[in-house]
Amino acid sequence: MNTLLFGLALATFTSSPIAAEPIMTHPDTVKMKVIATAYTPRPEETDSTPWLTAAGTRTREGVIASNNLPFGTKVKINGKIYTVEDRMNRKYTNAVPARIDIVFMSLEKARNFGKREIEIEILNNGDEEHGIRISKANSTDEG
């Protein structure tokens, strides 16, 4: 089910005329469950440029990696807003369920986070370039 929701949400990025009907909390957000892992900017966990994200920004807390969301997409996790600025290994592009990787500056914090299933909210905030466009006519406001 979550893979279907993620696919429908991603379809809107490609200007698809399909109106997504995922679980809605607000007309401009999409909630879904993903597998989240943690990483630190160390060469052992990244590539030869550990302090540089795939989007060309500096690696820092508040950044997440996702192969399925455009750079700049805002994602809320446990009340904190993160921004997609990095990519994961290609083998995770079609992972089911979808995966994200959260930057931690501390190896201890990253290990404590580990790997877990979490719920995320993909935010639009009216920014059609960096969020998900959802037909408000087909959504329901549960919040």
Secondary structure by P-SEA (a helix, b strand, c coil): caaaaaaaaaaaaaccccccccccccccbbbbbbbbbbbcccccccccccccccccccccccbbbbccccccbbbbcccbbbbccccccccccccccbbbbbbbccaaaaaaacbbbbbbbbccccccccccccccccccccc
